[in-house]
Amino acid sequence: MLHNPIFKGFNPDPAICRKGDDYYVAVSTFEWFPGIPIYHSKDMKHWELLTHVLTDDTKPNLTKLPSAKGIWAPCLTYCEEEDMFYVIYGVMNSMNARYFDVNNYLIKSKSIEGPWSEPVYLTSSGFDASILHDDNGKKYIVSLEWETREGYEKPGVICCVEYDPETKHVVGYPKRIWRGATDRGCIEAPHLTKRDGWYYIMCAEGGTGYNHAVTMGRSRNVWGPYEPDPNGPLVTSQPKESNERADDDHLKPRYFNPDSVLQKSGHGSYVDLPNGETYLVHLTSRPFVPELRCTLGRETAIQKMTWTNDGWLRMADGSNLAKLEVEEPDLPDAPMPEIPGHDDFDGGAIGNWYYSPRQMPTTFANVTERPGWLRIRGEESLASLNRTSLIARKLTSVYATVTTKMEFEPEVYQHSAGLTIYYDNMNNIFLRKYYSQTLGGSAISIVRLENGEKTEMLDTRVAVEDKPIYFRLNIEGRR
């Protein structure tokens, strides 16, 4: 059986593709570098973190972007005719005044591990852009056209534009082709595919919250008109139908389904296997109840699908409720290297499972100056939107113990280093060693940021000597 989520922790907006017997999934990274992880599998049961697409933190420059902006919804595809991988991604620069200023780019590579081409600018009309390599040789870009006008249905409509790979430009202006298969509203995340002469448009509807769903329409013409799937959503956490077209609130906590462990299920992408099986990956979350806080972020799950005789995609169990356990495909077992739980920093390079906000970890840290140690050079605070010396790894469970050994000799009160549990620059807990002027030497204390409000827990302050120190965080969540 496949156990969901398959990618635990911060792994939103998955897109899946296949080359031969190899399966690849790309996910969003927002303000974090390296950008756009690529997971790899041969059996869709065992996965490895293979590589990252964006490793130059000047392309794009995410400095000073607020948390959750940056790299959105990468679309990973493989064009068999060219033997070429394509990635379409958006850089969300601002959501101020509900304008959603985004630029969409295309890059490509013969190898999934790169090197990737220089980014080609596509459009700025909306986010979640993706590409179809049509069997007639043409290429099409679909995305959400974000609506900014008063009196029009928000957040907008799916639009399509042809892309010319010779000129590296889109052809004309995007045309509106689809407003959704349901009345849940908040349509986004379009993926255009072609099968048996049908163009299928798979989207997310309901907002990326508790009314989220994967939906589908189809047409004989890429420009439409598209007919909606008569069965409604393909995959969701809330099967109850609703009319929310006039509501652009994406969270919609009133649709929380207590009968589903997987919440917010939507934003999907499917892949057909050579043996005739079909699987769909989608984002999901596992919130705390009753607060409905998803502290692990949005994760990636997988569902077994099947095609009906009349050409519609369905969940294999006949329902549309996202499942925790799914029948695995009929493929030979192919174990993959796992991300280690322990790191002695003796591998010659910083592991690819570490991330930093808005810059590459290698700009301020290395494991070569002192083999067996991770050397970090201090920059700005955890609250900064500029350059923060934070080496982070994704938390995959609300039950965890994290331990690190540190050597650090602070000389002024502004010197601090330690261990943090970090949601974003406005919400984190920092167990730190610093110089205490009051105590006249080094000390440890806890600093908490909650919604940007800082609390220094001086009652926990303890004087320490300047020698190696172990920090430990015990995380004990609840369900």
C-alpha positions in Angstrom: 0.0 0.0 0.0 0.9 3.6 -0.5 0.7 5.7 2.7 -0.2 9.3 2.5 1.2 11.9 2.5 4.0 10.5 0.3 6.0 13.7 0.8 5.4 14.9 4.4 6.0 18.4 5.5 6.3 21.5 3.2 5.7 20.0 -0.3 2.8 21.9 -1.9 1.5 22.1 -5.5 2.9 18.8 -6.9 3.3 18.1 -10.6 4.1 14.6 -11.9 5.6 13.3 -15.1 7.1 10.1 -16.5 10.1 9.4 -18.7 10.3 5.7 -19.5 10.3 3.8 -16.2 11.2 6.9 -14.1 8.7 9.1 -12.3 9.3 12.6 -11.2 7.4 15.1 -9.0 8.2 18.8 -8.6 6.8 21.0 -5.8 6.7 24.6 -4.8 9.4 26.2 -2.5 8.1 29.8 -2.2 10.9 32.0 -0.7 13.3 29.0 0.0 16.5 28.0 -1.9 17.4 25.7 -3.5 14.2 26.1 -5.4 11.8 23.4 -6.9 12.8 20.0 -5.5 12.5 17.1 -7.9 11.5 13.7 -6.3 12.3 10.5 -8.2 10.8 7.0 -8.1 10.7 3.9 -10.2 7.8 2.2 -8.3 5.9 5.3 -7.0 6.3 3.8 -3.5 9.9 4.6 -2.7 11.0 8.2 -3.5 14.3 10.0 -3.3 15.0 13.8 -3.2 17.0 13.8 -6.4 17.8 17.4 -7.3 16.6 21.0 -7.4 15.8 23.1 -10.5 16.7 26.5 -9.1 20.2 26.8 -7.5 21.2 30.4 -8.5 19.7 32.7 -5.9 20.0 35.6 -8.4 17.6 33.9 -10.8 15.2 34.7 -9.4 16.1 37.2 -6.8 13.8 36.6 -3.9 15.4 39.0 -1.4 12.9 40.9 0.7 9.9 39.0 -0.6 7.5 38.2 2.2 7.0 34.6 3.3 4.9 32.4 1.0 5.7 34.6 -2.0 8.4 33.6 -4.5 8.3 30.3 -6.4 4.8 29.1 -7.0 3.4 25.9 -8.6 6.1 24.5 -10.9 4.8 22.5 -13.8 7.1 19.6 -14.7 6.6 17.9 -18.1 8.6 15.6 -20.4 8.3 16.1 -24.1 9.1 12.7 -25.7 9.5 14.1 -29.2 12.3 16.4 -28.1 13.6 14.2 -25.3 13.3 17.3 -23.2 12.1 18.2 -19.7 10.3 21.5 -19.2 9.6 23.4 -16.1 7.1 26.3 -16.0 7.1 28.3 -12.7 5.8 31.6 -11.4 7.5 34.1 -9.3 4.9 35.8 -7.0 6.3 39.2 -6.2 3.3 40.7 -4.4 -0.3 40.1 -3.4 -0.8 43.7 -2.2 -4.3 45.2 -2.8 -5.2 41.8 -4.3 -3.3 42.4 -7.5 -1.1 39.3 -7.4 1.9 40.5 -9.3 3.4 37.4 -10.8 5.8 36.6 -13.7 5.8 33.2 -15.3 8.9 31.6 -16.8 9.9 28.5 -18.9 13.2 26.6 -18.6 14.2 23.2 -20.1 16.8 20.6 -19.9 17.8 17.3 -21.6 18.5 15.9 -18.1 16.3 16.1 -15.1 19.4 17.0 -13.1 20.2 19.9 -15.4 21.8 22.1 -16.4 18.6 24.1 -17.1 18.3 26.7 -19.8 18.1 30.4 -19.1 14.6 31.4 -18.0 12.3 32.5 -20.8 9.6 35.0 -19.8 6.0 33.9 -20.7 3.2 36.0 -19.1 2.1 38.0 -16.1 -1.7 37.6 -16.4 -2.0 35.2 -13.6 -0.4 32.3 -11.7 -0.1 28.5 -11.8 1.0 28.4 -15.4 1.6 25.0 -17.1 2.4 23.7 -20.6 0.9 21.2 -23.1 3.1 19.6 -25.7 0.4 18.8 -28.3 0.7 15.8 -30.6 0.4 18.3 -33.5 3.7 19.9 -32.6 2.2 23.0 -31.0 2.7 24.1 -27.4 0.1 25.8 -25.2 0.4 27.7 -21.9 -2.6 27.7 -19.6 -2.9 29.7 -16.3 -5.3 31.5 -14.1 -6.1 35.0 -15.3 -6.3 36.9 -12.1 -9.3 39.2 -12.0 -8.6 42.7 -10.5 -11.8 44.5 -11.6 -14.8 45.2 -9.4 -18.1 43.6 -10.3 -16.4 40.5 -12.0 -16.3 37.0 -10.7 -13.2 36.5 -8.6 -10.5 35.2 -8.6 -10.7 34.8 -12.3 -10.8 32.4 -15.3 -8.5 29.9 -16.9 -6.8 31.3 -20.1 -4.7 29.7 -22.8 -2.1 31.0 -25.2 0.1 29.3 -27.8 3.8 29.3 -27.2 6.3 29.5 -30.1 9.5 27.6 -29.1 11.4 29.2 -32.1 10.8 32.8 -31.1 10.5 32.0 -27.4 7.4 34.1 -27.1 3.7 33.5 -26.6 1.6 34.1 -29.7 -0.9 36.9 -29.2 -2.8 37.4 -26.0 -4.2 34.7 -23.7 -7.8 33.6 -24.4 -10.3 32.7 -21.7 -11.4 29.1 -22.0 -12.7 27.7 -18.7 -14.5 28.9 -15.6 -14.6 25.5 -13.8 -16.5 22.3 -13.6 -18.3 23.1 -10.3 -19.6 26.1 -8.5 -17.0 26.0 -5.7 -15.2 29.0 -7.2 -11.6 30.0 -6.7 -10.4 28.1 -9.8 -6.7 27.8 -10.3 -3.9 25.3 -11.0 -4.8 24.3 -14.6 -3.1 21.4 -16.3 -3.8 20.7 -19.9 -3.4 17.2 -21.3 -4.5 15.3 -24.4 -5.8 11.7 -24.6 -7.7 9.9 -27.3 -8.4 13.1 -29.2 -9.7 14.9 -26.1 -8.2 17.9 -24.5 -8.5 17.6 -20.7 -8.3 20.5 -18.4 -7.6 19.6 -14.8 -7.9 22.4 -12.2 -8.2 23.1 -8.6 -11.5 24.6 -7.3 -12.8 25.8 -4.0 -9.7 27.7 -2.8 -6.6 26.1 -1.4 -8.4 25.5 1.9 -11.1 23.2 3.3 -13.3 23.3 0.2 -10.4 22.4 -2.1 -10.9 19.9 -4.9 -9.5 18.5 -8.1 -11.8 19.0 -11.1 -11.8 18.2 -14.8 -13.4 19.3 -18.1 -12.8 18.2 -21.7 -13.1 19.4 -25.3 -12.3 18.3 -28.8 -10.7 21.7 -29.4 -7.9 23.2 -27.3 -9.8 26.6 -27.2 -13.0 25.0 -26.0 -15.8 24.9 -25.3 -15.0 22.5 -22.4 -17.7 20.3 -20.9 -17.5 19.7 -17.1 -17.1 16.2 -15.6 -20.7 15.2 -14.8 -19.6 13.5 -11.6 -18.2 16.7 -10.1 -14.8 16.7 -8.3 -12.3 13.9 -8.9 -10.6 14.3 -5.5 -11.5 16.4 -2.5 -11.6 16.4 1.3 -15.1 17.8 1.3 -17.5 15.9 -1.0 -20.4 18.1 -0.1 -21.1 20.5 -3.0 -21.5 24.2 -2.6 -21.9 27.4 -4.5 -19.0 29.7 -3.7 -18.4 31.5 -7.0 -18.9 34.9 -5.4 -16.5 34.2 -2.5 -12.7 34.5 -3.2 -11.8 33.5 0.4 -9.4 30.6 -0.2 -9.4 29.1 3.3 -13.1 28.4 4.0 -12.8 26.7 7.4 -16.5 26.1 7.5 -16.0 23.2 5.1 -13.6 21.3 7.4 -14.6 17.6 7.2 -14.1 15.8 10.5 -14.4 12.4 8.7 -11.2 13.0 6.7 -7.7 13.0 8.1 -6.4 14.5 4.8 -7.7 18.1 4.5 -7.5 20.7 1.8 -7.0 18.1 -0.9 -6.7 19.6 -4.4 -4.3 21.0 -6.9 -3.6 17.7 -8.7 -1.6 16.3 -11.6 -1.9 12.8 -13.0 0.4 10.3 -14.8 -0.5 7.3 -16.9 1.7 4.2 -16.4 2.8 1.9 -19.3 0.7 -0.9 -17.7 -2.5 1.1 -18.0 -2.7 2.3 -14.4 -3.2 6.0 -13.6 -2.2 7.8 -10.4 -2.8 11.4 -9.3 -0.7 13.5 -6.9 -2.3 16.4 -5.1 -1.6 18.7 -2.2 -3.1 18.1 1.2 -2.8 19.1 4.9 -3.1 17.6 8.3 -4.3 20.3 10.7 -4.5 20.6 14.4 -8.1 20.4 15.6 -10.0 22.6 16.6 -7.6 25.4 15.7 -7.2 24.1 12.1 -3.6 25.2 12.0 -1.5 23.3 9.5 2.0 23.7 11.1 3.6 21.2 8.8 2.5 23.1 5.7 0.8 21.7 2.7 2.0 18.2 1.8 1.8 15.8 -1.2 -0.5 12.8 -1.4 -1.3 10.3 -4.1 -4.5 8.5 -5.2 -5.1 5.6 -7.5 -7.3 6.6 -10.5 -9.0 4.8 -13.4 -10.4 5.9 -16.8 -14.0 5.1 -17.5 -15.2 3.7 -20.8 -16.6 7.0 -21.8 -13.3 8.8 -21.1 -13.6 10.4 -17.6 -11.0 10.1 -14.8 -12.2 8.6 -11.5 -10.8 7.5 -8.2 -10.3 3.8 -8.3 -12.4 3.1 -5.3 -15.4 4.9 -6.8 -15.5 7.8 -4.4 -13.9 11.2 -4.5 -12.7 11.5 -0.9 -8.9 11.6 -0.6 -7.6 8.4 1.1 -4.8 7.8 3.6 -3.9 4.4 2.1 -3.9 3.6 -1.6 -3.3 0.5 -3.6 0.2 0.6 -4.9 0.9 0.2 -8.7 1.9 -3.1 -10.2 5.6 -2.3 -10.5 8.7 -4.0 -9.2 9.9 -2.7 -5.8 12.7 -0.1 -6.3 14.0 1.2 -2.9 15.6 4.7 -3.0 18.0 6.5 -0.7 16.2 8.2 2.2 17.0 11.6 3.7 19.1 10.7 6.8 17.9 11.5 10.2 21.4 12.3 11.4 24.1 14.4 9.8 27.8 14.6 10.8 28.5 17.1 8.0 31.4 15.0 6.8 30.1 14.4 3.2 32.1 17.2 1.6 28.9 19.3 0.8 25.8 20.5 2.4 23.0 18.0 2.0 20.4 18.8 -0.6 17.7 18.4 2.0 18.7 21.7 3.7 17.1 25.0 2.7 17.6 28.7 3.4 15.2 31.6 3.0 15.8 33.8 0.0 19.4 32.7 -0.6 21.4 29.5 -1.2 22.8 27.9 2.0 26.2 27.9 0.4 26.4 31.7 0.4 26.9 31.8 4.2 27.6 28.2 5.3 30.0 25.3 4.4 31.3 22.0 5.6 34.8 22.3 4.2 36.5 24.9 6.4 36.1 22.6 9.4 35.3 19.0 8.2 32.7 17.3 10.4 31.2 20.7 11.3 28.7 23.0 9.6 30.2 26.5 9.7 27.6 29.3 9.6 28.5 32.9 9.2 26.0 35.2 10.9 23.9 37.7 9.1 20.4 39.1 10.0 17.7 38.0 12.5 15.1 35.4 12.0 12.6 38.2 11.4 14.5 39.6 8.4 13.2 39.5 4.9 16.7 40.0 3.6 19.6 37.7 4.4 19.1 35.3 7.3 21.8 32.7 8.2 19.2 29.9 8.6 19.9 26.3 7.6 16.6 24.5 7.8 15.2 21.1 7.0 11.5 20.2 6.6 9.7 19.0 9.6 7.7 15.9 8.6 5.9 15.1 11.9 4.4 16.9 14.8 6.3 14.4 17.0 10.0 14.9 16.7 13.2 15.4 18.7 15.9 17.6 17.2 19.4 17.8 18.6 22.5 19.7 17.6 26.0 20.3 19.0 27.3 23.9 18.7 30.4 25.8 19.3 29.9 29.6 19.5 31.5 32.4 21.6 29.4 35.6 21.4 31.0 38.8 22.3 28.2 41.4 22.3 24.4 41.0 23.0 23.6 41.1 19.3 25.6 37.9 18.7 23.3 34.9 18.9 23.1 31.4 17.4 21.2 28.2 18.1 18.3 26.0 17.2 14.9 27.2 15.9 11.6 25.7 15.0 10.6 28.0 12.2 7.2 28.5 10.5 8.2 31.8 8.9 9.9 35.1 9.7 6.9 36.2 11.8 6.4 32.9 13.7 9.2 30.9 15.2 10.8 29.8 18.4 14.6 30.4 18.9 16.6 28.5 21.5 19.8 30.5 21.4 23.2 31.2 22.9 24.0 34.9 23.2 26.0 37.4 25.2 24.1 38.6 28.2 25.2 42.0 29.4 23.1 41.5 32.6 24.9 38.2 33.4 28.3 39.4 32.1 28.9 36.5 29.8 27.4 33.8 27.6 23.8 32.6 28.3 21.0 30.6 26.7 17.4 31.8 26.5 14.3 31.3 24.4 12.9 34.0 22.0 9.5 33.6 20.6 7.9 35.3 17.6 4.2 35.0 17.2 2.5 37.0 14.4 5.5 39.3 14.5 5.3 40.0 18.3 8.6 39.1 20.0 8.7 37.6 23.5 12.0 37.0 25.2 11.6 34.4 27.9 14.1 35.8 30.5 12.8 33.5 33.2 14.4 30.7 31.3 17.7 32.4 30.9 20.7 30.4 32.1 24.4 31.4 32.2 26.7 29.0 30.3 30.4 28.6 29.7 32.0 29.0 26.3 32.4 25.4 25.4 30.5 23.0 23.1 26.9 22.9 24.0 24.0 20.6 23.0 20.6 22.1 22.1 17.5 19.9 21.9 13.9 20.5 20.9 11.2 18.1 21.7 8.1 18.5 19.6 5.0 16.8 20.9 1.9 17.6 18.8 -1.6 16.2 18.9 -4.2 15.0 16.6 
